[in-house]
């Protein structure tokens, strides 16, 4: 079995290196316009040879798509972790709001590059689908949690689709406002959403100590 260890080690190093490139690329895409960032800049910031980028990624479009997918994966993986320890739909909904506080910088980067990409002339169906994955997953989760809460009697009766859309849109809106307006109180806006949902659903959606801030 020892003969397989070097291969495993190389694969793990490669995965770590690729993940680092994706994180660096997302930072650059979020800081500058997507169209203006070059693969040479990404390679230099990642401290790797430009040729190595093309070992992991087909081209800049593929690198961008994978950088966005990597960011989405990080957020959803964290949520899946805390979701497993949640007790009931109210705590799951609270965990999703908590995540928007814990992972706000990563979510800001995702939203910034998604908005920038949406206005570009180099949109692809594959990247569109990657970005949609975040919102589709969020919508399914919110609808499922709201429906479960209503069926168990934990939540008051509400329009599930409408409420899920409102939550998702509100969160997107305050992320964008926090980018545009200096000094905007993002954390207070998340708390305002908690208060609103607690009133509408007639249950406490307050921040839980079960999901500590990172």
BELJO-V395595 format. One record per run of one state. SS is the DSSP state (h for helix, s for strand, l for the rest). FROM is the first residue (numbers start at 1). TO is the last residue. If there is no record, write none. Layout:
# BELJO-V395595
ss: (SS:SS)
from: (FROM:FROM)
to: (TO:TO)
This chain:
# BELJO-V395595
ss: (l:h:l:h:l:h:l:h:l:h:l:h:l:h:l:h:l:h:l:h:l)
from: (1:2:32:34:37:39:47:50:57:60:85:89:103:104:119:125:153:160:181:186:202)
to: (1:31:33:36:38:46:49:56:59:84:88:102:103:118:124:152:159:180:185:201:214)
